[in-house]
């Protein structure tokens, strides 16, 4: 510590100010002169004799909850100032999982960008991909040219992904509050959804399945029936979590009235998703600003008026049933047809097919470009290595992810790569509510509040 004026404080004498030129009595510090003044090194002794607390004030402790903590949903750091077990101040520290996804996309083609965005919020890859592709299609002015079958498949995959994401939120939230059986139920049901993702795209997560202009490939043979067979099983098993926790006195004791944030607080902080709908406001982009044909589906926007952790829990439980309703309607709307735009300057030329390794190209296409058409081979090479061009301009597209509004602001300079891609990730915005939900409550309630936000740090630190 280097300073010109230092105030000494001890238990035996009043505060006395000494300049750097004076010698002040201090039993716990040595000192020496530097060009910037006298430097004091404090060591040993009792803290109360160095800096006694003001009379009548209790000691306050600053606690780091995370960034490696089982209740922070990833590498989130919560800086809590506590008085006993009561939280007097709460701040969120982020940036520990920074991947540079947005910056990396500036050095990749428009199609390659999908493989980056799918890894942001790694629990909602289909929403990340769809928001990005809707923005690219808007910039290309081909929104109306995306085939109907591709749009319906997107809806099916997103709603199944909404169920998978909510299951993780309920599973981890239950585990953090002591309901270990809820965690087992949640991850058990999620496996059914991930099996469908693997069947359709070849990967359980981060599949880069949604592409600008459509989807990477059609549903495999038997895919529709597999999804239909899974819906009743999901519907039956989802009741297990509801039966376990809804109206459970122990669960309600930990969640009712906890993490309170009313409508005014949500509007001030830009909060969306289940947190906003728990205040009674039925705001859902699928109804407010329909995309992917959501205006053609019948479903309810679930709301509660509790503004607390319990209300958000109930919303997620009921939203999964609405997602199953939408998937059933989408399967009925599926008609044979292409799954990629017809414009070959944009559409990926290979019709992919799942091989024994979970990936692969159509043998018919390979035969054509390698043995029959030099022009097709050149076109394939340029489209894969260079990519298509997007007209100069900027657009914004948003979807209703399981956590709230997920928006993509995309800027093009007219080249084959984005000039700038920026995402409005709901986890990032919703984390602002930590202080409002936690200050004045107990430490144990902070865990419940953060669980009800359901943040995923991959989306926050993109």
C-alpha positions as CSV (number, residue, x, y, z in Angstrom):
1,X,0.0,0.0,0.0
2,X,1.5,3.3,-1.0
3,X,0.0,6.6,0.1
4,X,0.8,10.1,1.3
5,X,-1.6,10.1,4.2
6,X,-2.5,7.0,6.2
7,X,-5.1,6.8,8.9
8,X,-4.1,4.5,11.8
9,X,-6.9,3.0,13.9
10,X,-6.4,1.0,17.0
11,X,-8.5,-0.1,19.9
12,X,-6.5,1.9,22.4
13,X,-6.3,5.3,20.8
14,X,-8.4,7.6,18.6
15,X,-7.8,7.9,14.9
16,X,-4.7,9.9,14.2
17,X,-3.5,11.0,10.7
18,X,0.2,10.9,9.9
19,X,1.9,12.1,6.8
20,X,4.4,10.0,5.0
21,X,7.2,12.1,6.5
22,X,6.1,11.3,10.1
23,X,6.7,8.3,12.2
24,X,3.4,6.8,13.5
25,X,3.1,4.2,16.2
26,X,1.8,0.9,14.7
27,X,2.5,-2.5,16.3
28,X,1.6,-4.4,13.3
29,X,3.4,-2.8,10.4
30,X,6.8,-2.1,9.2
31,X,7.6,0.7,6.7
32,X,10.2,2.0,4.3
33,X,10.6,5.0,2.0
34,X,10.1,4.9,-1.8
35,X,10.0,7.6,-4.5
36,X,6.2,7.6,-4.2
37,X,6.2,7.9,-0.4
38,X,6.3,5.7,2.6
39,X,5.1,2.1,2.1
40,X,3.6,0.1,5.0
41,X,3.5,-3.6,5.3
42,X,0.8,-4.9,7.6
43,X,1.3,-8.3,9.2
44,X,0.1,-10.2,12.1
45,X,-2.2,-9.0,14.9
46,X,-5.9,-9.1,15.3
47,X,-8.1,-7.6,12.6
48,X,-10.4,-5.9,15.2
49,X,-7.4,-3.9,16.5
50,X,-6.6,-2.7,13.0
51,X,-10.1,-1.9,11.8
52,X,-12.7,-2.2,14.4
53,X,-16.3,-2.5,13.2
54,X,-18.6,0.5,13.8
55,X,-20.5,0.1,17.0
56,X,-23.8,-1.7,16.5
57,X,-22.9,-3.1,13.1
58,X,-22.5,-6.9,12.6
59,X,-19.7,-8.4,10.6
60,X,-20.5,-8.9,6.9
61,X,-18.8,-11.6,4.9
62,X,-18.3,-11.7,1.1
63,X,-18.7,-15.2,-0.2
64,X,-17.8,-16.5,-3.7
65,X,-20.5,-19.0,-4.8
66,X,-18.8,-20.5,-7.8
67,X,-17.5,-20.3,-10.5
68,X,-17.1,-24.1,-9.6
69,X,-20.2,-24.8,-7.6
70,X,-22.9,-27.5,-8.2
71,X,-25.7,-24.9,-7.9
72,X,-24.5,-22.3,-10.4
73,X,-25.6,-24.1,-13.6
74,X,-22.1,-24.0,-15.0
75,X,-19.2,-21.7,-14.5
76,X,-21.2,-18.8,-13.0
77,X,-19.7,-16.8,-10.2
78,X,-22.1,-15.3,-7.6
79,X,-20.5,-12.7,-5.3
80,X,-22.7,-12.7,-2.2
81,X,-22.4,-10.3,0.7
82,X,-24.0,-12.0,3.6
83,X,-25.0,-11.0,7.1
84,X,-25.3,-14.3,9.0
85,X,-27.3,-16.3,6.4
86,X,-29.1,-13.4,4.9
87,X,-27.9,-12.0,1.6
88,X,-27.5,-8.2,1.6
89,X,-26.0,-7.9,-1.8
90,X,-25.7,-10.3,-4.8
91,X,-23.8,-9.8,-8.0
92,X,-23.2,-12.2,-11.0
93,X,-19.7,-12.6,-12.4
94,X,-19.6,-14.1,-15.9
95,X,-17.0,-14.7,-18.6
96,X,-15.4,-17.9,-17.3
97,X,-16.7,-20.0,-20.3
98,X,-16.0,-17.5,-23.0
99,X,-15.6,-19.2,-26.4
100,X,-15.5,-16.3,-28.8
101,X,-18.2,-17.9,-31.0
102,X,-19.5,-14.6,-32.3
103,X,-16.0,-13.4,-33.3
104,X,-15.1,-16.8,-34.8
105,X,-18.1,-16.6,-37.1
106,X,-16.6,-13.6,-38.8
107,X,-14.0,-15.9,-40.3
108,X,-16.3,-18.7,-41.5
109,X,-18.8,-19.0,-44.3
110,X,-22.5,-18.5,-43.6
111,X,-23.2,-22.3,-43.6
112,X,-20.2,-23.0,-41.3
113,X,-21.6,-20.5,-38.8
114,X,-24.3,-23.0,-37.9
115,X,-21.7,-25.3,-36.3
116,X,-20.7,-22.5,-34.0
117,X,-24.1,-21.2,-32.9
118,X,-25.3,-24.7,-32.1
119,X,-22.8,-24.8,-29.3
120,X,-23.8,-21.5,-27.6
121,X,-26.7,-22.6,-25.3
122,X,-25.8,-26.3,-25.6
123,X,-29.1,-27.4,-24.2
124,X,-31.1,-25.6,-26.9
125,X,-29.1,-26.2,-30.1
126,X,-32.1,-26.3,-32.4
127,X,-33.2,-22.9,-31.3
128,X,-29.7,-21.4,-31.8
129,X,-29.5,-22.8,-35.3
130,X,-33.1,-21.7,-36.3
131,X,-32.7,-18.2,-35.0
132,X,-29.4,-17.8,-37.0
133,X,-30.8,-19.4,-40.2
134,X,-34.0,-17.3,-40.0
135,X,-31.7,-14.2,-40.0
136,X,-29.6,-15.5,-42.9
137,X,-32.8,-16.3,-44.9
138,X,-34.2,-12.8,-44.1
139,X,-31.0,-11.2,-45.3
140,X,-31.1,-13.3,-48.5
141,X,-34.8,-12.5,-48.9
142,X,-35.7,-16.2,-49.3
143,X,-37.9,-16.7,-46.3
144,X,-41.0,-17.5,-48.4
145,X,-38.9,-20.0,-50.5
146,X,-38.0,-22.3,-47.6
147,X,-40.0,-25.5,-48.3
148,X,-43.0,-26.2,-46.1
149,X,-41.6,-29.6,-45.1
150,X,-38.4,-28.1,-43.9
151,X,-40.3,-25.5,-41.8
152,X,-42.5,-28.2,-40.2
153,X,-39.4,-30.3,-39.4
154,X,-37.9,-27.3,-37.8
155,X,-41.0,-26.9,-35.6
156,X,-40.9,-30.6,-34.6
157,X,-37.2,-30.4,-33.6
158,X,-37.6,-27.1,-31.7
159,X,-40.5,-28.3,-29.7
160,X,-38.8,-31.6,-28.8
161,X,-35.8,-29.5,-27.8
162,X,-38.0,-27.3,-25.6
163,X,-39.1,-30.4,-23.8
164,X,-35.5,-31.6,-23.4
165,X,-34.3,-28.2,-22.1
166,X,-37.2,-27.9,-19.6
167,X,-36.5,-31.4,-18.4
168,X,-32.9,-30.4,-17.6
169,X,-34.1,-27.3,-15.8
170,X,-36.5,-29.3,-13.7
171,X,-34.0,-32.1,-13.1
172,X,-31.1,-29.8,-12.0
173,X,-33.4,-27.5,-10.0
174,X,-34.9,-30.4,-8.2
175,X,-31.4,-31.9,-7.4
176,X,-30.2,-28.6,-6.0
177,X,-33.1,-28.4,-3.6
178,X,-32.8,-32.0,-2.5
179,X,-35.3,-33.8,-4.8
180,X,-32.9,-36.3,-6.3
181,X,-35.7,-38.4,-7.8
182,X,-36.8,-35.5,-9.9
183,X,-33.3,-35.4,-11.4
184,X,-33.5,-39.1,-12.3
185,X,-36.9,-38.6,-13.9
186,X,-35.8,-35.6,-15.9
187,X,-32.7,-37.1,-17.4
188,X,-34.6,-40.4,-18.1
189,X,-37.1,-38.6,-20.2
190,X,-34.5,-36.4,-21.9
191,X,-32.9,-39.6,-23.3
192,X,-36.0,-40.3,-25.4
193,X,-35.7,-36.9,-27.1
194,X,-31.9,-37.2,-27.6
195,X,-32.5,-40.6,-29.3
196,X,-34.8,-38.8,-31.8
197,X,-32.1,-36.1,-32.4
198,X,-29.6,-38.8,-33.0
199,X,-31.9,-40.7,-35.4
200,X,-32.6,-37.6,-37.4
201,X,-29.3,-35.7,-37.5
202,X,-26.7,-38.3,-36.4
203,X,-25.8,-36.5,-33.2
204,X,-27.5,-36.1,-29.8
205,X,-26.3,-32.5,-29.4
206,X,-24.7,-29.8,-31.5
207,X,-26.0,-31.4,-34.7
208,X,-25.9,-28.3,-37.0
209,X,-29.1,-29.8,-38.5
210,X,-30.9,-26.6,-39.4
211,X,-29.2,-24.9,-42.4
212,X,-29.9,-21.7,-44.3
213,X,-32.6,-22.5,-46.7
214,X,-34.0,-25.6,-44.9
215,X,-32.5,-28.5,-43.0
216,X,-29.5,-30.7,-43.7
217,X,-31.5,-33.8,-44.5
218,X,-35.0,-35.2,-44.5
219,X,-36.3,-37.4,-41.7
220,X,-35.0,-41.0,-42.1
221,X,-37.3,-43.9,-43.1
222,X,-39.5,-44.6,-40.1
223,X,-38.6,-41.3,-38.5
224,X,-42.2,-40.0,-38.3
225,X,-43.5,-43.2,-36.7
226,X,-40.6,-43.2,-34.2
227,X,-41.6,-39.7,-33.1
228,X,-45.3,-40.6,-32.9
229,X,-44.5,-43.6,-30.8
230,X,-42.4,-41.5,-28.4
231,X,-45.1,-38.9,-27.7
232,X,-47.4,-41.1,-25.6
233,X,-44.4,-42.4,-23.7
234,X,-43.2,-38.9,-22.9
235,X,-46.7,-37.8,-22.0
236,X,-47.1,-40.7,-19.6
237,X,-43.6,-40.2,-18.0
238,X,-43.8,-36.5,-17.7
239,X,-46.6,-37.0,-15.1
240,X,-44.0,-38.6,-12.8
241,X,-42.3,-35.3,-12.1
242,X,-45.6,-33.5,-11.8
243,X,-47.0,-36.1,-9.4
244,X,-43.8,-35.9,-7.3
245,X,-43.5,-32.2,-6.8
246,X,-46.8,-30.4,-7.6
247,X,-48.5,-29.6,-4.3
248,X,-45.7,-31.3,-2.4
249,X,-45.5,-29.5,0.9
250,X,-41.7,-29.8,1.2
251,X,-41.1,-28.6,-2.4
252,X,-43.6,-25.7,-2.0
253,X,-41.8,-24.7,1.2
254,X,-38.6,-24.2,-0.7
255,X,-40.2,-22.5,-3.8
256,X,-43.4,-20.6,-2.9
257,X,-42.7,-16.9,-2.5
258,X,-39.0,-17.4,-3.2
259,X,-37.1,-15.5,-5.9
260,X,-40.0,-13.0,-6.2
261,X,-39.8,-10.7,-9.3
262,X,-42.9,-8.9,-10.4
263,X,-43.9,-7.6,-13.8
264,X,-42.4,-4.1,-13.3
265,X,-39.1,-5.7,-12.4
266,X,-39.2,-8.0,-15.5
267,X,-40.0,-5.0,-17.8
268,X,-37.2,-2.9,-16.3
269,X,-34.6,-5.7,-16.7
270,X,-35.8,-7.0,-20.1
271,X,-36.7,-10.4,-18.7
272,X,-38.5,-12.9,-21.0
273,X,-39.5,-16.5,-20.9
274,X,-41.0,-18.4,-18.0
275,X,-39.9,-15.7,-15.6
276,X,-41.9,-13.1,-17.4
277,X,-44.9,-15.4,-17.9
278,X,-44.9,-16.2,-14.1
279,X,-46.0,-12.6,-13.5
280,X,-49.2,-13.3,-15.6
281,X,-48.1,-11.6,-18.9
282,X,-48.8,-14.0,-21.8
283,X,-45.8,-12.9,-23.9
284,X,-44.6,-15.6,-26.3
285,X,-43.0,-14.9,-29.6
286,X,-44.7,-17.9,-31.2
287,X,-47.9,-15.9,-30.7
288,X,-46.7,-12.3,-30.6
289,X,-44.4,-12.5,-33.7
290,X,-45.1,-15.9,-35.3
291,X,-42.3,-17.6,-37.3
292,X,-42.0,-21.0,-39.0
293,X,-45.7,-21.1,-39.3
294,X,-46.5,-21.1,-35.6
295,X,-49.7,-19.1,-36.3
296,X,-51.1,-22.3,-37.8
297,X,-50.8,-24.4,-34.6
298,X,-53.1,-24.5,-31.7
299,X,-51.5,-24.2,-28.3
300,X,-51.8,-22.2,-25.1
301,X,-49.4,-19.7,-23.6
302,X,-49.0,-20.9,-20.1
303,X,-49.0,-18.1,-17.4
304,X,-49.1,-17.9,-13.6
305,X,-49.5,-15.0,-11.3
306,X,-47.2,-16.0,-8.5
307,X,-44.0,-14.3,-9.7
308,X,-41.9,-16.9,-7.8
309,X,-39.9,-20.1,-8.2
310,X,-42.9,-22.3,-7.8
311,X,-44.8,-20.5,-10.6
312,X,-41.9,-20.9,-13.0
313,X,-41.7,-24.6,-12.2
314,X,-45.4,-25.0,-13.0
315,X,-45.0,-23.1,-16.2
316,X,-42.3,-25.4,-17.4
317,X,-44.3,-28.5,-16.5
318,X,-47.3,-27.3,-18.5
319,X,-45.3,-26.0,-21.4
320,X,-44.0,-29.5,-22.1
321,X,-47.5,-30.7,-22.6
322,X,-48.2,-27.8,-25.1
323,X,-45.0,-28.8,-27.0
324,X,-46.3,-32.3,-27.4
325,X,-49.5,-30.9,-28.8
326,X,-47.6,-28.9,-31.3
327,X,-45.4,-31.9,-32.3
328,X,-48.6,-34.0,-32.9
329,X,-50.0,-31.2,-35.2
330,X,-46.7,-30.8,-37.0
331,X,-46.6,-34.5,-37.8
332,X,-50.1,-34.3,-39.3
333,X,-48.9,-31.4,-41.4
334,X,-45.9,-33.2,-42.8
335,X,-46.3,-33.6,-46.6
336,X,-43.8,-35.1,-49.0
337,X,-41.4,-32.6,-50.6
338,X,-38.0,-31.1,-50.6
339,X,-36.2,-29.9,-47.4
340,X,-33.9,-27.3,-49.0
341,X,-34.5,-24.2,-51.2
342,X,-34.4,-24.9,-54.9
343,X,-31.8,-22.1,-55.6
344,X,-28.6,-24.1,-56.2
345,X,-26.5,-21.0,-55.6
346,X,-27.7,-21.3,-52.0
347,X,-28.7,-24.9,-51.4
348,X,-26.2,-27.4,-50.3
349,X,-25.7,-29.6,-53.4
350,X,-25.4,-32.9,-51.6
351,X,-28.5,-34.7,-50.4
352,X,-27.2,-36.2,-47.2
353,X,-28.1,-39.6,-46.0
354,X,-27.3,-41.3,-42.7
355,X,-24.7,-44.1,-43.1
356,X,-23.6,-46.7,-40.6
357,X,-21.2,-44.0,-39.1
358,X,-24.1,-41.6,-38.6
359,X,-23.0,-39.3,-41.5
360,X,-22.4,-39.5,-45.2
361,X,-23.3,-38.1,-48.6
362,X,-25.8,-39.5,-51.2
363,X,-24.0,-42.1,-53.4
364,X,-26.0,-40.9,-56.3
365,X,-24.8,-37.3,-55.9
366,X,-21.2,-38.4,-55.5
367,X,-21.5,-40.5,-58.7
368,X,-22.8,-37.5,-60.6
369,X,-20.2,-35.0,-59.6
370,X,-17.2,-37.4,-59.8
371,X,-18.1,-39.2,-63.0
372,X,-20.6,-37.3,-65.1
373,X,-20.5,-33.5,-64.6
374,X,-17.4,-31.4,-64.2
375,X,-19.6,-28.3,-63.8
376,X,-21.4,-29.9,-60.8
377,X,-18.1,-30.8,-59.2
378,X,-16.8,-27.2,-59.6
379,X,-20.0,-25.8,-58.3
380,X,-19.9,-28.2,-55.3
381,X,-16.3,-27.2,-54.6
382,X,-17.0,-23.5,-54.7
383,X,-20.1,-23.7,-52.6
384,X,-18.4,-25.8,-49.9
385,X,-15.1,-23.9,-49.8
386,X,-16.2,-20.4,-50.5
387,X,-19.9,-20.3,-49.8
388,X,-22.7,-18.1,-51.0
389,X,-22.9,-14.3,-50.8
390,X,-25.4,-12.4,-48.7
391,X,-26.5,-8.9,-49.8
392,X,-25.2,-5.9,-47.8
393,X,-27.5,-5.0,-44.9
394,X,-28.5,-6.0,-41.4
395,X,-31.4,-7.9,-40.1
396,X,-32.8,-9.2,-36.8
397,X,-34.7,-12.5,-36.3
398,X,-35.9,-13.9,-33.0
399,X,-37.4,-17.2,-31.7
400,X,-39.0,-18.2,-28.4
401,X,-36.4,-20.4,-26.8
402,X,-37.2,-22.4,-23.6
403,X,-35.5,-19.6,-21.6
404,X,-37.0,-16.5,-23.4
405,X,-36.4,-14.4,-26.5
406,X,-33.4,-15.6,-28.5
407,X,-32.5,-13.0,-31.1
408,X,-29.9,-12.9,-33.8
409,X,-28.7,-9.5,-35.2
410,X,-26.8,-10.2,-38.4
411,X,-24.8,-7.7,-40.4
412,X,-23.5,-8.5,-44.0
413,X,-21.0,-6.5,-46.0
414,X,-22.0,-8.4,-49.2
415,X,-19.4,-11.2,-48.8
416,X,-19.3,-14.9,-48.2
417,X,-18.8,-14.4,-44.4
418,X,-20.7,-12.4,-41.8
419,X,-19.4,-8.9,-41.0
420,X,-20.9,-9.2,-37.5
421,X,-23.3,-11.7,-35.8
422,X,-24.6,-10.8,-32.3
423,X,-27.1,-12.8,-30.3
424,X,-29.5,-11.7,-27.7
425,X,-29.3,-14.7,-25.4
426,X,-32.0,-14.9,-22.8
427,X,-29.8,-16.5,-20.2
428,X,-27.5,-13.4,-20.4
429,X,-30.4,-11.0,-20.0
430,X,-32.3,-13.0,-17.4
431,X,-29.2,-13.3,-15.1
432,X,-29.6,-9.5,-14.4
433,X,-32.5,-10.6,-12.1
434,X,-30.2,-12.4,-9.6
435,X,-29.8,-9.4,-7.4
436,X,-33.5,-8.5,-7.4
437,X,-34.5,-12.1,-6.6
438,X,-31.8,-12.7,-4.0
439,X,-31.1,-9.6,-1.9
440,X,-32.9,-9.8,1.4
441,X,-33.3,-13.6,1.2
442,X,-31.3,-16.5,2.6
443,X,-28.4,-18.2,0.9
444,X,-30.5,-21.3,0.4
445,X,-33.1,-19.2,-1.5
446,X,-30.4,-18.0,-3.9
447,X,-29.9,-21.5,-5.1
448,X,-33.7,-21.8,-5.8
449,X,-33.8,-18.5,-7.6
450,X,-30.9,-19.2,-9.9
451,X,-32.4,-22.6,-10.7
452,X,-35.7,-21.0,-11.7
453,X,-33.8,-18.6,-14.1
454,X,-32.3,-21.7,-15.7
455,X,-29.2,-20.0,-17.1
456,X,-26.8,-21.8,-19.4
457,X,-23.3,-20.3,-19.4
458,X,-22.5,-21.4,-23.0
459,X,-25.1,-18.9,-24.1
460,X,-24.1,-16.2,-21.7
461,X,-20.4,-16.3,-22.5
462,X,-20.6,-16.9,-26.2
